[in-house]
Amino acid sequence: MCLGIPGEILSIDRSAPPTGTVDFGGIRRSVCLAYTPEAEIGDYVIVHVGFAISRVRPDEAAKTLAVIRALPGALETELGVGQ
């Protein structure tokens, strides 16, 4: 299964390609921000296979993360935790 996971941008490196550190409810990953050039620190983005593909409202991000967390191991599997 490949899901788009919402996370909050904590930092941004604007070099080419732009990347950011994104927090997914305690799990942090480096994410490519090339497809969301308007994204800023504190914004929530949907991340699919390491790329931020869109911005999302914080309340929608929280709802989506709650649903994903209800599926045992889904968040960790999608983010490659423990692999």
MODELLER restraints for C-alpha pairs under 7 A, 6 or more apart:
rsr = mdl.restraints
at = mdl.atoms
rsr.add(forms.Gaussian(group=physical.xy_distance, feature=features.Distance(at['CA:2:A'], at['CA:78:A']), mean=6.73, stdev=0.5))
rsr.add(forms.Gaussian(group=physical.xy_distance, feature=features.Distance(at['CA:3:A'], at['CA:48:A']), mean=6.41, stdev=0.5))
rsr.add(forms.Gaussian(group=physical.xy_distance, feature=features.Distance(at['CA:3:A'], at['CA:78:A']), mean=6.90, stdev=0.5))
rsr.add(forms.Gaussian(group=physical.xy_distance, feature=features.Distance(at['CA:4:A'], at['CA:46:A']), mean=5.53, stdev=0.5))
rsr.add(forms.Gaussian(group=physical.xy_distance, feature=features.Distance(at['CA:4:A'], at['CA:47:A']), mean=5.14, stdev=0.5))
rsr.add(forms.Gaussian(group=physical.xy_distance, feature=features.Distance(at['CA:4:A'], at['CA:48:A']), mean=4.61, stdev=0.5))
rsr.add(forms.Gaussian(group=physical.xy_distance, feature=features.Distance(at['CA:5:A'], at['CA:46:A']), mean=5.30, stdev=0.5))
rsr.add(forms.Gaussian(group=physical.xy_distance, feature=features.Distance(at['CA:5:A'], at['CA:47:A']), mean=5.10, stdev=0.5))
rsr.add(forms.Gaussian(group=physical.xy_distance, feature=features.Distance(at['CA:5:A'], at['CA:48:A']), mean=6.56, stdev=0.5))
rsr.add(forms.Gaussian(group=physical.xy_distance, feature=features.Distance(at['CA:6:A'], at['CA:24:A']), mean=6.64, stdev=0.5))
rsr.add(forms.Gaussian(group=physical.xy_distance, feature=features.Distance(at['CA:6:A'], at['CA:44:A']), mean=6.43, stdev=0.5))
rsr.add(forms.Gaussian(group=physical.xy_distance, feature=features.Distance(at['CA:6:A'], at['CA:45:A']), mean=5.42, stdev=0.5))
rsr.add(forms.Gaussian(group=physical.xy_distance, feature=features.Distance(at['CA:6:A'], at['CA:46:A']), mean=4.33, stdev=0.5))
rsr.add(forms.Gaussian(group=physical.xy_distance, feature=features.Distance(at['CA:6:A'], at['CA:47:A']), mean=6.07, stdev=0.5))
rsr.add(forms.Gaussian(group=physical.xy_distance, feature=features.Distance(at['CA:6:A'], at['CA:61:A']), mean=5.29, stdev=0.5))
rsr.add(forms.Gaussian(group=physical.xy_distance, feature=features.Distance(at['CA:6:A'], at['CA:65:A']), mean=6.71, stdev=0.5))
rsr.add(forms.Gaussian(group=physical.xy_distance, feature=features.Distance(at['CA:7:A'], at['CA:22:A']), mean=5.70, stdev=0.5))
rsr.add(forms.Gaussian(group=physical.xy_distance, feature=features.Distance(at['CA:7:A'], at['CA:23:A']), mean=5.22, stdev=0.5))
rsr.add(forms.Gaussian(group=physical.xy_distance, feature=features.Distance(at['CA:7:A'], at['CA:24:A']), mean=4.51, stdev=0.5))
rsr.add(forms.Gaussian(group=physical.xy_distance, feature=features.Distance(at['CA:7:A'], at['CA:44:A']), mean=5.33, stdev=0.5))
rsr.add(forms.Gaussian(group=physical.xy_distance, feature=features.Distance(at['CA:7:A'], at['CA:45:A']), mean=5.61, stdev=0.5))
rsr.add(forms.Gaussian(group=physical.xy_distance, feature=features.Distance(at['CA:7:A'], at['CA:46:A']), mean=6.56, stdev=0.5))
rsr.add(forms.Gaussian(group=physical.xy_distance, feature=features.Distance(at['CA:8:A'], at['CA:22:A']), mean=5.27, stdev=0.5))
rsr.add(forms.Gaussian(group=physical.xy_distance, feature=features.Distance(at['CA:8:A'], at['CA:23:A']), mean=5.15, stdev=0.5))
rsr.add(forms.Gaussian(group=physical.xy_distance, feature=features.Distance(at['CA:8:A'], at['CA:24:A']), mean=6.71, stdev=0.5))
rsr.add(forms.Gaussian(group=physical.xy_distance, feature=features.Distance(at['CA:8:A'], at['CA:42:A']), mean=5.93, stdev=0.5))
rsr.add(forms.Gaussian(group=physical.xy_distance, feature=features.Distance(at['CA:8:A'], at['CA:43:A']), mean=5.71, stdev=0.5))
rsr.add(forms.Gaussian(group=physical.xy_distance, feature=features.Distance(at['CA:8:A'], at['CA:44:A']), mean=4.34, stdev=0.5))
rsr.add(forms.Gaussian(group=physical.xy_distance, feature=features.Distance(at['CA:8:A'], at['CA:45:A']), mean=6.46, stdev=0.5))
rsr.add(forms.Gaussian(group=physical.xy_distance, feature=features.Distance(at['CA:9:A'], at['CA:20:A']), mean=6.42, stdev=0.5))
rsr.add(forms.Gaussian(group=physical.xy_distance, feature=features.Distance(at['CA:9:A'], at['CA:21:A']), mean=5.91, stdev=0.5))
rsr.add(forms.Gaussian(group=physical.xy_distance, feature=features.Distance(at['CA:9:A'], at['CA:22:A']), mean=4.42, stdev=0.5))
rsr.add(forms.Gaussian(group=physical.xy_distance, feature=features.Distance(at['CA:9:A'], at['CA:23:A']), mean=6.46, stdev=0.5))
rsr.add(forms.Gaussian(group=physical.xy_distance, feature=features.Distance(at['CA:9:A'], at['CA:41:A']), mean=5.07, stdev=0.5))
rsr.add(forms.Gaussian(group=physical.xy_distance, feature=features.Distance(at['CA:9:A'], at['CA:42:A']), mean=5.31, stdev=0.5))
rsr.add(forms.Gaussian(group=physical.xy_distance, feature=features.Distance(at['CA:9:A'], at['CA:43:A']), mean=5.69, stdev=0.5))
rsr.add(forms.Gaussian(group=physical.xy_distance, feature=features.Distance(at['CA:9:A'], at['CA:44:A']), mean=6.20, stdev=0.5))
rsr.add(forms.Gaussian(group=physical.xy_distance, feature=features.Distance(at['CA:10:A'], at['CA:21:A']), mean=5.47, stdev=0.5))
rsr.add(forms.Gaussian(group=physical.xy_distance, feature=features.Distance(at['CA:10:A'], at['CA:22:A']), mean=5.63, stdev=0.5))
rsr.add(forms.Gaussian(group=physical.xy_distance, feature=features.Distance(at['CA:10:A'], at['CA:23:A']), mean=6.77, stdev=0.5))
rsr.add(forms.Gaussian(group=physical.xy_distance, feature=features.Distance(at['CA:10:A'], at['CA:41:A']), mean=5.49, stdev=0.5))
rsr.add(forms.Gaussian(group=physical.xy_distance, feature=features.Distance(at['CA:10:A'], at['CA:42:A']), mean=6.21, stdev=0.5))
rsr.add(forms.Gaussian(group=physical.xy_distance, feature=features.Distance(at['CA:11:A'], at['CA:20:A']), mean=5.30, stdev=0.5))
rsr.add(forms.Gaussian(group=physical.xy_distance, feature=features.Distance(at['CA:11:A'], at['CA:21:A']), mean=5.24, stdev=0.5))
rsr.add(forms.Gaussian(group=physical.xy_distance, feature=features.Distance(at['CA:11:A'], at['CA:41:A']), mean=5.75, stdev=0.5))
rsr.add(forms.Gaussian(group=physical.xy_distance, feature=features.Distance(at['CA:12:A'], at['CA:19:A']), mean=5.88, stdev=0.5))
rsr.add(forms.Gaussian(group=physical.xy_distance, feature=features.Distance(at['CA:12:A'], at['CA:20:A']), mean=4.20, stdev=0.5))
rsr.add(forms.Gaussian(group=physical.xy_distance, feature=features.Distance(at['CA:12:A'], at['CA:21:A']), mean=6.62, stdev=0.5))
rsr.add(forms.Gaussian(group=physical.xy_distance, feature=features.Distance(at['CA:12:A'], at['CA:41:A']), mean=6.78, stdev=0.5))
rsr.add(forms.Gaussian(group=physical.xy_distance, feature=features.Distance(at['CA:13:A'], at['CA:19:A']), mean=5.32, stdev=0.5))
rsr.add(forms.Gaussian(group=physical.xy_distance, feature=features.Distance(at['CA:13:A'], at['CA:20:A']), mean=5.91, stdev=0.5))
rsr.add(forms.Gaussian(group=physical.xy_distance, feature=features.Distance(at['CA:17:A'], at['CA:32:A']), mean=6.97, stdev=0.5))
rsr.add(forms.Gaussian(group=physical.xy_distance, feature=features.Distance(at['CA:17:A'], at['CA:34:A']), mean=6.05, stdev=0.5))
rsr.add(forms.Gaussian(group=physical.xy_distance, feature=features.Distance(at['CA:18:A'], at['CA:32:A']), mean=6.07, stdev=0.5))
rsr.add(forms.Gaussian(group=physical.xy_distance, feature=features.Distance(at['CA:18:A'], at['CA:33:A']), mean=5.30, stdev=0.5))
rsr.add(forms.Gaussian(group=physical.xy_distance, feature=features.Distance(at['CA:18:A'], at['CA:34:A']), mean=5.65, stdev=0.5))
rsr.add(forms.Gaussian(group=physical.xy_distance, feature=features.Distance(at['CA:19:A'], at['CA:30:A']), mean=6.62, stdev=0.5))
rsr.add(forms.Gaussian(group=physical.xy_distance, feature=features.Distance(at['CA:19:A'], at['CA:31:A']), mean=5.41, stdev=0.5))
rsr.add(forms.Gaussian(group=physical.xy_distance, feature=features.Distance(at['CA:19:A'], at['CA:32:A']), mean=4.38, stdev=0.5))
rsr.add(forms.Gaussian(group=physical.xy_distance, feature=features.Distance(at['CA:19:A'], at['CA:33:A']), mean=5.05, stdev=0.5))
rsr.add(forms.Gaussian(group=physical.xy_distance, feature=features.Distance(at['CA:20:A'], at['CA:30:A']), mean=5.59, stdev=0.5))
rsr.add(forms.Gaussian(group=physical.xy_distance, feature=features.Distance(at['CA:20:A'], at['CA:31:A']), mean=5.34, stdev=0.5))
rsr.add(forms.Gaussian(group=physical.xy_distance, feature=features.Distance(at['CA:20:A'], at['CA:32:A']), mean=6.54, stdev=0.5))
rsr.add(forms.Gaussian(group=physical.xy_distance, feature=features.Distance(at['CA:20:A'], at['CA:33:A']), mean=6.59, stdev=0.5))
rsr.add(forms.Gaussian(group=physical.xy_distance, feature=features.Distance(at['CA:21:A'], at['CA:28:A']), mean=6.54, stdev=0.5))
rsr.add(forms.Gaussian(group=physical.xy_distance, feature=features.Distance(at['CA:21:A'], at['CA:29:A']), mean=5.65, stdev=0.5))
rsr.add(forms.Gaussian(group=physical.xy_distance, feature=features.Distance(at['CA:21:A'], at['CA:30:A']), mean=4.62, stdev=0.5))
rsr.add(forms.Gaussian(group=physical.xy_distance, feature=features.Distance(at['CA:21:A'], at['CA:31:A']), mean=6.23, stdev=0.5))
rsr.add(forms.Gaussian(group=physical.xy_distance, feature=features.Distance(at['CA:22:A'], at['CA:28:A']), mean=5.49, stdev=0.5))
rsr.add(forms.Gaussian(group=physical.xy_distance, feature=features.Distance(at['CA:22:A'], at['CA:29:A']), mean=5.50, stdev=0.5))
rsr.add(forms.Gaussian(group=physical.xy_distance, feature=features.Distance(at['CA:22:A'], at['CA:30:A']), mean=6.28, stdev=0.5))
rsr.add(forms.Gaussian(group=physical.xy_distance, feature=features.Distance(at['CA:22:A'], at['CA:31:A']), mean=6.60, stdev=0.5))
rsr.add(forms.Gaussian(group=physical.xy_distance, feature=features.Distance(at['CA:23:A'], at['CA:29:A']), mean=6.71, stdev=0.5))
rsr.add(forms.Gaussian(group=physical.xy_distance, feature=features.Distance(at['CA:31:A'], at['CA:50:A']), mean=5.10, stdev=0.5))
rsr.add(forms.Gaussian(group=physical.xy_distance, feature=features.Distance(at['CA:31:A'], at['CA:51:A']), mean=5.60, stdev=0.5))
rsr.add(forms.Gaussian(group=physical.xy_distance, feature=features.Distance(at['CA:31:A'], at['CA:52:A']), mean=6.56, stdev=0.5))
rsr.add(forms.Gaussian(group=physical.xy_distance, feature=features.Distance(at['CA:32:A'], at['CA:50:A']), mean=6.20, stdev=0.5))
rsr.add(forms.Gaussian(group=physical.xy_distance, feature=features.Distance(at['CA:32:A'], at['CA:51:A']), mean=4.76, stdev=0.5))
rsr.add(forms.Gaussian(group=physical.xy_distance, feature=features.Distance(at['CA:32:A'], at['CA:52:A']), mean=6.15, stdev=0.5))
rsr.add(forms.Gaussian(group=physical.xy_distance, feature=features.Distance(at['CA:33:A'], at['CA:51:A']), mean=6.31, stdev=0.5))
rsr.add(forms.Gaussian(group=physical.xy_distance, feature=features.Distance(at['CA:33:A'], at['CA:52:A']), mean=5.40, stdev=0.5))
rsr.add(forms.Gaussian(group=physical.xy_distance, feature=features.Distance(at['CA:35:A'], at['CA:52:A']), mean=6.40, stdev=0.5))
rsr.add(forms.Gaussian(group=physical.xy_distance, feature=features.Distance(at['CA:35:A'], at['CA:53:A']), mean=5.70, stdev=0.5))
rsr.add(forms.Gaussian(group=physical.xy_distance, feature=features.Distance(at['CA:36:A'], at['CA:52:A']), mean=6.32, stdev=0.5))
rsr.add(forms.Gaussian(group=physical.xy_distance, feature=features.Distance(at['CA:36:A'], at['CA:53:A']), mean=6.26, stdev=0.5))
rsr.add(forms.Gaussian(group=physical.xy_distance, feature=features.Distance(at['CA:36:A'], at['CA:54:A']), mean=6.06, stdev=0.5))
rsr.add(forms.Gaussian(group=physical.xy_distance, feature=features.Distance(at['CA:39:A'], at['CA:55:A']), mean=6.92, stdev=0.5))
rsr.add(forms.Gaussian(group=physical.xy_distance, feature=features.Distance(at['CA:43:A'], at['CA:55:A']), mean=7.00, stdev=0.5))
rsr.add(forms.Gaussian(group=physical.xy_distance, feature=features.Distance(at['CA:44:A'], at['CA:55:A']), mean=5.69, stdev=0.5))
rsr.add(forms.Gaussian(group=physical.xy_distance, feature=features.Distance(at['CA:44:A'], at['CA:56:A']), mean=5.43, stdev=0.5))
rsr.add(forms.Gaussian(group=physical.xy_distance, feature=features.Distance(at['CA:44:A'], at['CA:57:A']), mean=6.48, stdev=0.5))
rsr.add(forms.Gaussian(group=physical.xy_distance, feature=features.Distance(at['CA:44:A'], at['CA:58:A']), mean=6.11, stdev=0.5))
rsr.add(forms.Gaussian(group=physical.xy_distance, feature=features.Distance(at['CA:44:A'], at['CA:61:A']), mean=6.88, stdev=0.5))
rsr.add(forms.Gaussian(group=physical.xy_distance, feature=features.Distance(at['CA:45:A'], at['CA:52:A']), mean=5.85, stdev=0.5))
rsr.add(forms.Gaussian(group=physical.xy_distance, feature=features.Distance(at['CA:45:A'], at['CA:54:A']), mean=5.50, stdev=0.5))
rsr.add(forms.Gaussian(group=physical.xy_distance, feature=features.Distance(at['CA:45:A'], at['CA:55:A']), mean=4.19, stdev=0.5))
rsr.add(forms.Gaussian(group=physical.xy_distance, feature=features.Distance(at['CA:45:A'], at['CA:56:A']), mean=5.46, stdev=0.5))
rsr.add(forms.Gaussian(group=physical.xy_distance, feature=features.Distance(at['CA:46:A'], at['CA:52:A']), mean=5.51, stdev=0.5))
rsr.add(forms.Gaussian(group=physical.xy_distance, feature=features.Distance(at['CA:46:A'], at['CA:53:A']), mean=5.77, stdev=0.5))
rsr.add(forms.Gaussian(group=physical.xy_distance, feature=features.Distance(at['CA:46:A'], at['CA:54:A']), mean=5.46, stdev=0.5))
rsr.add(forms.Gaussian(group=physical.xy_distance, feature=features.Distance(at['CA:46:A'], at['CA:55:A']), mean=6.22, stdev=0.5))
rsr.add(forms.Gaussian(group=physical.xy_distance, feature=features.Distance(at['CA:46:A'], at['CA:56:A']), mean=6.73, stdev=0.5))
rsr.add(forms.Gaussian(group=physical.xy_distance, feature=features.Distance(at['CA:47:A'], at['CA:53:A']), mean=5.95, stdev=0.5))
rsr.add(forms.Gaussian(group=physical.xy_distance, feature=features.Distance(at['CA:68:A'], at['CA:74:A']), mean=6.18, stdev=0.5))
rsr.add(forms.Gaussian(group=physical.xy_distance, feature=features.Distance(at['CA:68:A'], at['CA:75:A']), mean=6.20, stdev=0.5))
rsr.add(forms.Gaussian(group=physical.xy_distance, feature=features.Distance(at['CA:69:A'], at['CA:75:A']), mean=6.25, stdev=0.5))
